[in-house]
Amino acid sequence: MFSKKILDPRGPFLQKWNKIFLLVCVIAVSLDPLFFYALVINDDKMCLEMDNNMAIEVTVVRSLLDIFYLIHIIFQFRTGFWTPSSRTFAFGRREIVEDVAKIAQRYLSFFFLVDILAILPLPQVVALMMAHKMRGFRSLNTKNILKYVILLQYVPRVLRIVPLYKEVSRTSGILTETAWAGAVFNLFLYMLASQVLGAFWYLFSIERETTCWQEACIKNIMYNQTSFYCHDQRVVNMSTKTFLNESCPIQDTNTAIFNFGIFLDALQSGVVTSTDFRHKFSYCFWWGLRNLSSVGQNLETSNYFWEIWFAVFISISGLVLFSFLIGNMQTYLQSTTKRLEEMRVRKRDNEQWMSRRNLPKSLRNRIRRHEQHKWQEIRGVDEENLIHNLPNDLRKDISRHTCLDLLMRVPLFERMDERLLDAMCDRLKPVLHIENVYIIREGDPVEEMLFIIQGKLLTVTTNGGRTGFFNSEFLKAGDFCGEGLLPWALDGHSSSLPISTRTVHTLSEVEAFALKADDLKFVASQFRLLHSRQLRHTLRFYSQQWRTWAACLIQAAWRRHIKKKLEVSSSLRGIG
């Protein structure tokens, strides 16, 4: 058993936590590029400034997500692990280490460093320093610092996601519980990738415009600028502004002067000059989603080296991610319609078989109704194979859970021993019968006892075809039929099955449990309680067949009594 201070890696709590933390890690990776949206081009001052409110908001959100990393680090120091080499007996299972020192030593050897690097608040520090306009950063290319910090932190964050995903798949088997959740999760990942791509496109668009400004100023010494970062005292005269606009034409594009390539759309749309986050985020997200989905086919690049490779990256990423998305979506969605397709194929095969055998229309309709009823009740699930693959103890517990309460509704079993009830539950088989069918006819061999769960039946007897004799009874939930099998099962010398004295006919759709003749004989041979006289009396008391016989005997005795009484009365009159 695990100590209270050590978490079981197979436990449900840690499995749920790993799934939550995996989702947080993916969201955190897609959140970091939001820092780029805090950079804004000021058209009036022709410089790059910082949206302070945006920078602070993203910093707060990222810091809140980092709390999950801290909690995960704490959990790692208290999570047991499997030894790589030792085995337990002959089952091939590894032992779990619970020693706190060994757990800490293993975690500190590699994953602790990765988690610390992933949680370092470097983007927050850079963004806040830019937001507060620290002079030390004014002379540096703070935009590049922010970009490289986020890119470098992607390495430990991705390294954290990969083993975590493998751990969730190994311990839980599945990441999502339903097929629709899996499809939505894959679509969500694709959308996050589009958002990240759109954010980098936004940043690179700003870089291309500032690069154009720098190249224009280098070519003309009169307009040389030491920095294009905005500050309170920065004033740009009309001649400088006109010069930069002519050297870097955006609305009236001239590729001979400067070719903005795939970033021209961002500059012309005004997203790089807007302080409306919703506008910027939506437009850039749409750009990323559109180009990932089209594998970058509509991108027309300039001869700028990094722009070309950015377009190549979009094409390759779009091809891989789109193929991955379509493949997974198809797999998940097919799993939801698998049963429907199996039902359709089964229905087609049944129709072909019935046509080939020239079955009459009435019999075909009964087969169709049976298949339809079976689909409505259990959705095509093969319950027997599903339970058969489970361990024996689980099969017994499931049978007890599903059958015991139903058996206890039958008065015959109210006083039975629990072991006997367990044995019967383990051998009961669920059966479905549609409306207006004959389960068994009078004169046929009895092959099973039937315990009714739901529905209504009519049982009829003519006492072997006796003239003028007819008896009928209604059976409902809690009743049973086929009790003629019990004396046969108790008689160890009997080989042939007993003959039914009643006809059982369904009046509605019937759901029941069936106990086959061989299973009943096995239970009777194992448990002597079934041989008791009290149980036989109970069986006869609740049996419709025995009640009918009792009624017939009482009626016959009453008739004999009346006849004898009349004869005595007539003889007395003759004497008198």
Wavefront OBJ file of the C-alpha trace (Angstrom):
o trace
v 0.000 0.000 0.000
v 1.120 3.531 -0.699
v 1.931 5.951 2.037
v -0.398 8.918 2.342
v 2.479 11.184 1.274
v 3.200 9.276 -1.943
v 0.922 9.447 -4.998
v 0.148 6.271 -6.889
v 1.075 6.758 -10.591
v -1.800 4.422 -11.464
v -4.302 6.184 -9.191
v -7.365 7.986 -10.573
v -6.376 11.307 -8.994
v -3.014 11.493 -10.745
v -4.505 10.306 -14.021
v -7.067 13.132 -13.955
v -4.407 15.634 -12.928
v -2.102 14.600 -15.787
v -4.907 15.127 -18.277
v -5.648 18.578 -16.857
v -1.971 19.525 -16.779
v -1.477 18.302 -20.363
v -4.278 20.585 -21.519
v -2.778 23.489 -19.517
v 0.640 22.880 -21.131
v -0.851 23.001 -24.618
v -2.746 26.204 -23.827
v 0.382 27.751 -22.277
v 2.391 27.065 -25.440
v -0.256 28.805 -27.533
v -0.540 31.674 -25.031
v 3.110 32.835 -25.180
v 2.857 34.355 -28.701
v 0.107 36.667 -27.405
v 2.946 38.850 -26.096
v 3.639 39.802 -29.727
v 0.268 41.546 -29.959
v 1.464 44.050 -27.325
v 3.822 45.501 -29.970
v 2.114 48.237 -31.996
v 3.364 50.533 -34.795
v 2.574 54.207 -34.209
v 1.856 55.787 -37.593
v 2.024 59.343 -36.233
v 5.485 58.989 -34.685
v 6.667 56.325 -37.157
v 7.932 54.087 -34.365
v 7.289 50.901 -32.442
v 5.567 51.179 -29.078
v 4.196 48.883 -26.407
v 0.541 48.386 -25.502
v 1.000 48.413 -21.733
v -2.452 47.129 -20.850
v -2.113 44.237 -23.255
v 1.344 43.346 -21.911
v 0.140 43.355 -18.307
v -2.954 41.257 -19.075
v -0.963 38.574 -20.912
v 1.628 38.591 -18.120
v -1.050 37.956 -15.493
v -2.663 35.126 -17.476
v 0.668 33.433 -18.150
v 1.635 33.711 -14.500
v -1.651 32.057 -13.477
v -0.954 29.156 -15.823
v 2.537 28.850 -14.376
v 0.913 28.023 -11.037
v -0.105 24.680 -12.559
v 3.571 24.029 -13.364
v 4.470 24.718 -9.729
v 1.779 22.320 -8.497
v 3.021 19.694 -10.951
v 6.588 20.090 -9.653
v 5.334 19.498 -6.099
v 3.433 16.400 -7.235
v 6.528 15.041 -8.983
v 8.404 14.973 -5.693
v 5.590 12.835 -4.253
v 4.848 10.456 -7.121
v 6.121 6.898 -7.066
v 7.669 5.314 -10.142
v 8.241 1.851 -11.573
v 11.704 0.377 -11.374
v 13.156 -0.315 -14.827
v 14.502 -3.828 -14.185
v 12.929 -5.612 -11.222
v 9.995 -7.957 -11.727
v 7.331 -9.163 -9.356
v 6.979 -12.949 -9.354
v 6.000 -14.340 -12.761
v 3.554 -11.665 -13.826
v 6.065 -9.377 -15.498
v 5.022 -6.331 -13.475
v 7.601 -3.903 -12.206
v 7.814 -2.802 -8.608
v 6.856 0.726 -7.568
v 9.417 2.790 -5.665
v 7.978 4.661 -2.677
v 11.197 6.001 -1.185
v 11.049 9.823 -1.114
v 14.823 10.235 -1.568
v 14.913 7.991 -4.643
v 11.882 9.745 -6.118
v 13.533 13.158 -5.638
v 16.858 11.916 -7.052
v 15.164 10.557 -10.163
v 13.156 13.746 -10.732
v 16.097 16.084 -10.137
v 18.251 14.167 -12.654
v 16.385 15.521 -15.698
v 12.733 16.575 -15.564
v 13.208 19.081 -12.764
v 15.552 21.169 -14.932
v 13.095 21.005 -17.840
v 10.210 22.137 -15.605
v 12.251 24.999 -14.126
v 13.285 26.248 -17.577
v 9.678 25.994 -18.745
v 8.387 28.039 -15.820
v 10.984 30.825 -15.845
v 9.045 34.117 -16.211
v 11.349 35.519 -18.897
v 8.598 36.737 -21.284
v 6.842 38.471 -18.388
v 10.044 40.209 -17.330
v 10.853 41.422 -20.834
v 7.277 42.575 -21.490
v 7.029 44.457 -18.177
v 10.395 46.118 -18.687
v 9.293 47.285 -22.115
v 5.942 48.412 -20.712
v 7.673 50.548 -18.067
v 10.038 51.998 -20.715
v 13.282 51.220 -18.905
v 16.111 53.143 -20.557
v 18.460 50.184 -20.506
v 16.197 48.402 -22.925
v 15.597 51.359 -25.182
v 18.912 50.970 -26.897
v 18.492 47.259 -27.429
v 16.308 45.428 -29.923
v 13.692 44.511 -27.345
v 11.426 43.064 -29.981
v 14.034 40.453 -30.872
v 14.713 39.723 -27.210
v 11.029 38.951 -26.653
v 10.916 36.783 -29.780
v 14.000 34.746 -28.897
v 12.944 34.293 -25.278
v 9.587 32.834 -26.323
v 11.181 30.615 -28.975
v 13.789 29.322 -26.527
v 11.173 28.546 -23.900
v 9.295 26.495 -26.452
v 12.009 23.834 -26.151
v 11.469 22.904 -22.455
v 7.710 23.358 -22.761
v 7.467 20.943 -25.686
v 9.855 18.565 -23.901
v 7.402 18.622 -21.000
v 4.374 17.880 -23.220
v 5.779 14.827 -25.048
v 6.532 12.578 -22.011
v 3.385 13.802 -20.293
v 1.281 12.728 -23.286
v 2.977 9.310 -23.277
v 2.324 8.945 -19.551
v -1.380 9.791 -19.966
v -1.681 7.319 -22.866
v 0.123 4.591 -20.900
v -1.801 4.907 -17.644
v -5.256 5.883 -18.924
v -5.165 4.250 -22.349
v -7.208 7.124 -23.792
v -6.995 10.900 -23.550
v -10.698 11.578 -24.013
v -13.601 9.474 -22.828
v -15.863 9.879 -25.873
v -15.274 9.950 -29.605
v -16.808 13.410 -29.963
v -14.523 14.773 -27.237
v -11.525 13.343 -29.102
v -12.621 14.984 -32.348
v -13.151 18.326 -30.614
v -9.768 18.065 -28.874
v -7.939 17.496 -32.178
v -9.773 20.413 -33.768
v -8.845 22.540 -30.752
v -5.144 21.680 -31.209
v -5.359 22.639 -34.884
v -6.909 25.989 -33.970
v -4.195 26.635 -31.373
v -1.540 25.956 -34.020
v -3.295 28.470 -36.302
v -3.248 31.053 -33.514
v 0.487 30.578 -32.908
v 1.220 30.869 -36.616
v -0.908 34.021 -36.889
v 0.871 35.647 -33.930
v 4.316 35.046 -35.465
v 3.050 36.414 -38.785
v 1.973 39.560 -36.917
v 5.433 39.936 -35.334
v 7.288 39.329 -38.600
v 5.085 41.898 -40.336
v 6.177 44.519 -37.811
v 9.802 43.447 -38.281
v 9.577 43.877 -42.042
v 8.265 47.431 -41.715
v 10.895 48.463 -39.156
v 13.545 46.809 -41.359
v 12.338 48.901 -44.298
v 12.628 52.043 -42.180
v 16.152 51.152 -41.119
v 17.302 50.413 -44.671
v 15.788 53.685 -45.913
v 17.554 55.698 -43.218
v 20.891 53.968 -43.904
v 20.645 54.881 -47.563
v 19.863 58.517 -46.753
v 22.102 60.014 -44.070
v 19.759 63.019 -43.638
v 17.121 60.794 -42.048
v 19.377 58.482 -40.050
v 17.658 57.152 -36.920
v 19.370 55.523 -33.958
v 16.167 53.891 -32.680
v 12.650 53.318 -33.891
v 11.200 52.760 -30.431
v 8.682 55.337 -29.266
v 9.266 57.557 -26.257
v 7.520 60.566 -24.807
v 9.897 63.136 -26.340
v 9.951 61.608 -29.813
v 8.756 64.041 -32.504
v 8.786 63.272 -36.228
v 8.568 66.149 -38.676
v 6.547 65.943 -41.868
v 9.578 65.576 -44.116
v 10.810 62.501 -42.213
v 7.341 60.968 -42.182
v 6.902 61.612 -45.894
v 10.324 60.151 -46.592
v 9.576 56.927 -44.661
v 6.178 56.543 -46.301
v 7.696 56.955 -49.754
v 10.579 54.605 -48.969
v 8.238 51.959 -47.537
v 5.034 52.178 -49.587
v 2.238 50.059 -48.133
v -1.043 51.139 -49.715
v 0.483 51.919 -53.103
v 2.817 48.976 -53.276
v 5.966 49.105 -55.339
v 8.025 45.931 -55.131
v 10.917 47.702 -56.843
v 11.324 49.932 -53.769
v 10.638 47.325 -51.089
v 8.843 44.001 -51.328
v 6.894 43.127 -48.157
v 5.891 39.725 -49.560
v 3.445 37.729 -47.441
v 3.441 40.428 -44.725
v 1.883 43.132 -46.898
v -1.628 41.978 -45.968
v -1.016 42.658 -42.261
v 0.360 46.123 -42.981
v -2.433 47.103 -45.372
v -5.201 45.815 -43.086
v -4.026 48.014 -40.216
v -3.766 45.251 -37.631
v -0.168 46.229 -36.784
v -1.302 49.768 -35.901
v -4.458 48.799 -34.013
v -4.687 48.578 -30.231
v -7.897 46.526 -30.388
v -6.822 43.050 -29.309
v -9.973 41.355 -30.604
v -9.418 42.819 -34.058
v -5.748 41.817 -34.202
v -6.225 38.369 -32.754
v -9.195 37.466 -34.977
v -7.544 38.639 -38.184
v -4.223 36.921 -37.498
v -5.949 33.742 -36.352
v -7.948 33.672 -39.578
v -4.768 34.185 -41.600
v -3.057 31.296 -39.835
v -6.071 28.973 -40.141
v -6.540 29.793 -43.824
v -2.930 29.162 -44.772
v -2.549 26.027 -42.669
v -5.666 24.586 -44.283
v -4.499 25.502 -47.795
v -0.917 24.321 -47.045
v 0.357 27.825 -47.897
v -0.520 27.526 -51.584
v -1.581 31.176 -51.946
v 1.519 32.679 -50.334
v 3.603 34.881 -52.656
v 6.917 35.615 -51.004
v 9.671 38.091 -51.728
v 13.306 37.083 -52.066
v 13.882 37.671 -48.352
v 15.585 34.539 -46.974
v 13.720 34.161 -43.671
v 10.383 34.970 -45.281
v 10.867 32.129 -47.761
v 11.652 29.645 -45.009
v 8.720 30.889 -42.954
v 6.478 30.104 -45.948
v 8.149 26.696 -46.297
v 7.484 26.027 -42.615
v 3.820 26.978 -43.118
v 3.486 24.575 -46.051
v 5.099 21.633 -44.253
v 3.277 22.301 -40.979
v -0.029 22.713 -42.791
v 0.453 19.429 -44.642
v 1.367 17.509 -41.479
v -1.209 19.096 -39.156
v -4.048 18.949 -41.661
v -3.338 15.293 -42.426
v -3.141 14.552 -38.705
v -6.408 16.425 -38.081
v -8.326 14.733 -40.891
v -6.975 11.294 -39.945
v -7.907 11.641 -36.286
v -11.261 13.256 -36.990
v -12.109 10.436 -39.371
v -11.067 7.839 -36.803
v -13.057 9.417 -33.992
v -16.154 10.070 -36.071
v -16.085 6.595 -37.589
v -16.036 5.120 -34.102
v -19.358 6.865 -33.387
v -20.977 5.391 -36.496
v -19.345 1.967 -36.316
v -22.357 0.353 -34.656
v -24.700 1.985 -37.165
v -22.667 0.622 -40.057
v -22.578 -2.836 -38.498
v -26.351 -2.693 -38.086
v -26.784 -1.622 -41.700
v -24.567 -4.451 -42.981
v -26.332 -6.967 -40.728
v -29.709 -5.796 -42.000
v -28.562 -6.096 -45.607
v -27.213 -9.617 -44.998
v -30.460 -10.654 -43.323
v -32.491 -9.371 -46.244
v -30.309 -11.231 -48.745
v -30.496 -14.432 -46.714
v -34.289 -14.225 -46.325
v -34.675 -13.610 -50.035
v -32.426 -16.522 -50.926
v -34.387 -18.873 -48.640
v -37.762 -17.588 -49.922
v -39.063 -16.972 -46.412
v -42.713 -15.924 -46.195
v -43.525 -12.281 -45.595
v -44.850 -12.864 -42.063
v -41.649 -14.602 -41.013
v -39.517 -11.865 -42.571
v -41.421 -9.219 -40.645
v -40.840 -11.101 -37.389
v -37.095 -11.279 -38.067
v -36.974 -7.552 -38.880
v -38.885 -6.683 -35.716
v -36.560 -8.833 -33.618
v -33.432 -7.157 -35.016
v -34.954 -3.705 -34.580
v -35.936 -4.425 -30.987
v -32.473 -5.806 -30.221
v -30.865 -2.657 -31.646
v -33.114 -0.358 -29.623
v -32.345 -2.179 -26.392
v -28.582 -2.812 -26.537
v -27.389 -0.845 -29.623
v -25.785 -3.898 -31.184
v -23.374 -4.531 -28.289
v -22.267 -8.161 -27.979
v -22.727 -8.430 -24.224
v -21.611 -12.044 -23.942
v -18.213 -11.478 -25.594
v -17.780 -8.216 -23.701
v -18.246 -9.931 -20.338
v -16.408 -13.097 -21.387
v -13.117 -11.191 -21.798
v -13.194 -9.954 -18.194
v -11.626 -11.793 -15.226
v -13.775 -14.326 -13.414
v -14.275 -12.194 -10.286
v -15.442 -9.242 -12.361
v -17.821 -11.433 -14.355
v -19.380 -12.705 -11.134
v -19.737 -9.208 -9.679
v -21.328 -7.915 -12.892
v -23.739 -10.856 -13.053
v -24.666 -10.345 -9.408
v -25.240 -6.625 -9.969
v -27.419 -7.089 -13.059
v -29.345 -10.220 -12.047
v -29.593 -10.452 -8.263
v -32.224 -7.747 -7.751
v -34.271 -9.194 -10.581
v -34.060 -12.703 -9.168
v -35.076 -11.428 -5.744
v -38.258 -10.068 -7.316
v -39.199 -13.684 -8.023
v -40.817 -15.044 -4.818
v -39.280 -18.453 -5.512
v -35.781 -17.131 -4.741
v -36.500 -14.887 -1.761
v -35.186 -17.404 0.804
v -32.402 -18.942 -1.248
v -28.796 -19.029 -0.093
v -26.544 -16.274 -1.491
v -24.104 -18.786 -2.948
v -26.918 -20.471 -4.827
v -28.147 -17.121 -6.120
v -24.620 -16.207 -7.212
v -24.317 -19.468 -9.099
v -27.612 -18.846 -10.878
v -26.715 -15.222 -11.661
v -23.459 -16.366 -13.221
v -25.354 -18.620 -15.652
v -28.332 -16.464 -16.534
v -28.365 -15.155 -20.111
v -30.315 -12.041 -21.211
v -32.896 -12.655 -23.939
v -35.235 -10.399 -25.920
v -38.549 -11.388 -27.468
v -40.692 -9.202 -29.679
v -44.450 -8.880 -29.491
v -46.771 -11.663 -30.696
v -44.325 -14.585 -30.869
v -44.501 -18.074 -29.345
v -41.621 -18.720 -26.952
v -42.636 -22.351 -26.456
v -45.587 -24.458 -27.560
v -47.430 -27.198 -25.727
v -45.826 -30.546 -26.491
v -42.364 -29.148 -27.273
v -39.343 -30.009 -25.073
v -38.548 -27.421 -22.388
v -35.009 -26.104 -22.917
v -34.855 -23.217 -20.443
v -36.432 -21.495 -17.487
v -37.441 -17.931 -18.211
v -37.437 -15.167 -15.561
v -39.356 -12.145 -16.790
v -37.856 -8.701 -16.258
v -40.202 -6.603 -18.354
v -43.202 -7.251 -20.573
v -46.369 -9.350 -20.568
v -46.986 -12.952 -21.686
v -49.956 -15.283 -21.980
v -49.575 -18.928 -20.982
v -52.227 -21.408 -22.156
v -52.773 -25.155 -21.652
v -55.280 -27.715 -22.960
v -53.945 -30.444 -20.674
v -52.510 -32.445 -23.547
v -55.355 -31.702 -25.973
v -58.096 -32.782 -23.603
v -61.522 -32.029 -25.041
v -63.239 -29.087 -23.398
v -60.236 -28.257 -21.246
v -58.690 -24.794 -21.536
v -56.742 -22.729 -18.993
v -54.926 -19.405 -19.467
v -52.846 -17.137 -17.225
v -51.036 -13.836 -17.675
v -47.344 -13.545 -16.765
v -45.701 -10.241 -15.924
v -42.435 -8.890 -14.491
v -41.320 -11.097 -11.593
v -43.038 -14.252 -12.895
v -41.308 -17.240 -14.444
v -42.088 -20.157 -16.722
v -40.431 -23.422 -17.696
v -40.427 -24.667 -14.116
v -40.862 -28.197 -15.421
v -37.091 -28.222 -15.849
v -36.478 -28.213 -12.102
v -37.769 -31.768 -11.362
v -35.859 -32.947 -14.415
v -32.666 -31.280 -13.166
v -33.122 -32.825 -9.693
v -33.544 -36.274 -11.197
v -29.994 -37.352 -11.952
v -31.108 -40.329 -14.043
v -33.281 -38.388 -16.498
v -31.669 -37.693 -19.869
v -34.399 -36.464 -22.202
v -35.833 -32.985 -21.662
v -39.334 -32.676 -20.161
v -42.287 -31.898 -22.415
v -44.022 -28.552 -22.020
v -47.659 -28.706 -20.939
v -48.240 -25.020 -21.748
v -47.938 -22.614 -24.654
v -46.224 -19.287 -23.850
v -47.102 -16.364 -26.102
v -45.774 -12.757 -25.842
v -48.338 -9.964 -25.674
v -45.699 -7.211 -25.715
v -41.943 -6.850 -26.067
v -40.403 -9.024 -23.364
v -37.017 -8.741 -21.701
v -35.999 -11.699 -19.552
v -33.185 -13.853 -18.221
v -32.959 -17.451 -19.386
v -31.459 -20.355 -17.438
v -30.573 -23.164 -19.843
v -31.325 -26.792 -18.995
v -27.666 -27.807 -18.717
v -26.877 -24.842 -16.466
v -29.826 -25.648 -14.214
v -28.716 -29.263 -13.924
v -25.202 -28.132 -12.983
v -26.546 -25.801 -10.276
v -28.832 -28.539 -8.971
v -25.920 -30.980 -8.763
v -23.758 -28.514 -6.864
v -26.266 -27.239 -4.308
v -28.294 -29.672 -2.209
v -30.665 -26.898 -1.193
v -32.520 -27.369 -4.455
v -33.419 -30.889 -3.329
v -35.221 -29.700 -0.216
v -38.926 -30.405 0.163
v -39.593 -26.815 1.234
v -38.204 -25.460 -2.032
v -40.325 -27.893 -4.039
v -43.436 -26.761 -2.193
v -42.501 -23.131 -2.836
v -41.990 -23.886 -6.497
v -45.381 -25.531 -6.757
v -47.026 -22.667 -4.896
v -45.782 -19.996 -7.325
v -45.822 -22.131 -10.479
v -48.627 -21.401 -12.960
v -48.459 -25.013 -14.132
v -48.887 -26.443 -10.637
v -51.630 -23.932 -9.895
v -53.486 -25.097 -12.975
v -53.107 -28.720 -11.968
v -54.208 -27.904 -8.427
v -57.247 -26.051 -9.759
v -58.099 -28.980 -12.008
v -57.762 -31.465 -9.142
v -59.885 -29.292 -6.848
v -62.544 -28.931 -9.531
v -62.529 -32.662 -10.198
v -62.750 -33.428 -6.489
v -65.574 -30.917 -6.096
v -67.468 -32.494 -8.964
v -67.009 -35.957 -7.433
v -68.175 -34.602 -4.116
v -71.317 -33.035 -5.632
v -72.004 -36.167 -7.669
v -71.634 -38.377 -4.598
v -73.820 -36.048 -2.566
v -76.530 -36.165 -5.207
v -76.338 -39.961 -5.309
v -76.730 -40.176 -1.525
v -79.637 -37.790 -1.627
v -81.379 -39.814 -4.365
v -80.915 -43.064 -2.451
v -82.388 -41.534 0.688
v -85.451 -40.420 -1.241
v -85.886 -43.928 -2.648
v -85.777 -45.436 0.838
v -88.238 -42.914 2.098
l 1 2 3 4 5 6 7 8 9 10 11 12 13 14 15 16 17 18 19 20 21 22 23 24 25 26 27 28 29 30 31 32 33 34 35 36 37 38 39 40 41 42 43 44 45 46 47 48 49 50 51 52 53 54 55 56 57 58 59 60 61 62 63 64 65 66 67 68 69 70 71 72 73 74 75 76 77 78 79 80 81 82 83 84 85 86 87 88 89 90 91 92 93 94 95 96 97 98 99 100 101 102 103 104 105 106 107 108 109 110 111 112 113 114 115 116 117 118 119 120 121 122 123 124 125 126 127 128 129 130 131 132 133 134 135 136 137 138 139 140 141 142 143 144 145 146 147 148 149 150 151 152 153 154 155 156 157 158 159 160 161 162 163 164 165 166 167 168 169 170 171 172 173 174 175 176 177 178 179 180 181 182 183 184 185 186 187 188 189 190 191 192 193 194 195 196 197 198 199 200 201 202 203 204 205 206 207 208 209 210 211 212 213 214 215 216 217 218 219 220 221 222 223 224 225 226 227 228 229 230 231 232 233 234 235 236 237 238 239 240 241 242 243 244 245 246 247 248 249 250 251 252 253 254 255 256 257 258 259 260 261 262 263 264 265 266 267 268 269 270 271 272 273 274 275 276 277 278 279 280 281 282 283 284 285 286 287 288 289 290 291 292 293 294 295 296 297 298 299 300 301 302 303 304 305 306 307 308 309 310 311 312 313 314 315 316 317 318 319 320 321 322 323 324 325 326 327 328 329 330 331 332 333 334 335 336 337 338 339 340 341 342 343 344 345 346 347 348 349 350 351 352 353 354 355 356 357 358 359 360 361 362 363 364 365 366 367 368 369 370 371 372 373 374 375 376 377 378 379 380 381 382 383 384 385 386 387 388 389 390 391 392 393 394 395 396 397 398 399 400 401 402 403 404 405 406 407 408 409 410 411 412 413 414 415 416 417 418 419 420 421 422 423 424 425 426 427 428 429 430 431 432 433 434 435 436 437 438 439 440 441 442 443 444 445 446 447 448 449 450 451 452 453 454 455 456 457 458 459 460 461 462 463 464 465 466 467 468 469 470 471 472 473 474 475 476 477 478 479 480 481 482 483 484 485 486 487 488 489 490 491 492 493 494 495 496 497 498 499 500 501 502 503 504 505 506 507 508 509 510 511 512 513 514 515 516 517 518 519 520 521 522 523 524 525 526 527 528 529 530 531 532 533 534 535 536 537 538 539 540 541 542 543 544 545 546 547 548 549 550 551 552 553 554 555 556 557 558 559 560 561 562 563 564 565 566 567 568 569 570 571 572 573 574 575 576
